[in-house]
Amino acid sequence: MVQVKHTGGNTEKLNRITEAAQRRFGVYGLEKTSMREIASDLGISKASLYYYFPDKEHLYIHVVDKEHDEFIKNLRRNMEQSEFPDQMIRNFVKTRMELFRTFLNLSRFKMSNIREFKSLMNDSWIRSKTKEIQIMSDVLKQGMENGSFKEDHPDELAELFIDILRGLRTTFIKNKEYFFLDDEEYAVLVEKTNRFTEVFIRGIQK
């Protein structure tokens, strides 16, 4: 989780700030949102926001981390509701794509600013990738243990799977002016991601 400057012993206020920022980013994106507007939504001063976060970018990362934590909880919940490892993988991909769309809606920054933004987001992306690889590895191990999947190296397969999913996403956004996909582009990405997922599952099934 991104470092909060101060908690001030007031978790409720921090949660209110996070929720207000989440709503504002969701409607206008990162670039078109200001700390002043978030403060106005809350009926507080900008100084109150800066007490918790040094700038809107760090507040944005805090929101993204919160979204990812919810994503991990949903994944775990979905895994518990399915007894079949292949369906767990499909649920993983579906939930992950929903998270990615949320991330796109929250950001919508110009790709020309990606280098500066990547340096801020790097730690968050590493944390999210590590958690996703662990979940996928757990699913693969379960499938190997119950005979659904071929015996292999689950940690390596999990990392490969996540890397390819991330590569597919990058292919769709790398040449765009804004970090954003419209409905048609997103549908194509979902279709290709699902197609790859089925190929992957067939390749590891006994």
Order of alpha helices (4+ residues) and beta strands (2+ residues): alpha-alpha-alpha-alpha-alpha-alpha-alpha-alpha
